[in-house]
């Protein structure tokens, strides 16, 4: 059985960092972030207004005011990460995965703020449920690679970042993986898996979701 560690961070389009735990450090002058930071926030070294959005550790923010939760159950954790489920001897010839239609996420690209958008963001539970669904799709990619790699998927950390818009569509995707993982179209397959996933609609600014998986 493969062990897995994972982390998820969510960031709003104006640079608001949505976290699940309290963050330490001294509060900076809100003006350092262009005047975007309010009560219970601080300007991070990267120029983001950082708040304890989901845990409300440092502010009186009411998550129910602007978070969208679509309900539903969280699928069970995956216990067979990167395991080949096919008969290796009968595999068809390897065909590379084409991800040319998937826009590349660029964290340094200018961000467009829709002044007509509301203030909603997806709730933590909703993000977690959909990330679990994506995990299952990613594991299909990993399992496919393992089958073509003599039954073994390499250990290491693979990181993802993607931008999600209010329609629930993934707009662009970035995947970073060490060379030993970047084999048999693992990265291309992962980009497609994320891009093709549909999140719930919400009336609010785009969200950037950062996510990483460490296979031991």
Steps between C-alpha positions, in 0.01 A plus 500: 500500500629847411500772762384847401532846641305784344440870549248738352505881494239722340555857384249754376559708191592815694765314694293393799647183648240256626647270762372235738712598798624801693800684360759668720709809443458869556229693322638739239365830379190422286618765256788272403251284311347789313240565767329163440557362850239549766446398861640159588738496204863575439713572194725201434855516368359404159263798504184305586240588762516192718209404726382198692201482269368151571594464864418864594786501750580870474180657372123498544447384141182294459571225247127456433484850353702424190587130476325256270458144626345249258454229762582140425725240654878484495624190322732277706874564490696320230709211633649372175688805371704435188427129479461336161159334468550352155672192367837645400558220250187593303533880499438671166778707345558818698328807354609841635228714662420820309446795734557770239146633553562566871612861567812533712441673832739792545509637858677815380241585233294817560180428687170642379255607767132467404329790675160340432585177681357433843693404812440126504779244515475123524481369855783292643291182507403548135860553393606192697230284342594605150871466564432143614323435169800644320727274706321197358555631146865576575551154638376356171781696336753372752378142464526525121858620531582219742374241255730629226786543746535132591230525765667778700398864547793709634502662842509877530283810514283621213351848534203657326362851469189592309263790460129446550236748378144560619347271239670210676737447208873459546658774291867400500726240660864472603662173606853470635663164554854366539658341193451150634123559514477678166483179298237333282291820480442523875505881496286526186246252638485687832444835326210354303349338809492831685388706201207273423364499855189714559461688827173658622407844371539794735451877473843634582855565379726235352676270744850359468540159660845367582530132579779250547527126545800322647529130428737320733 
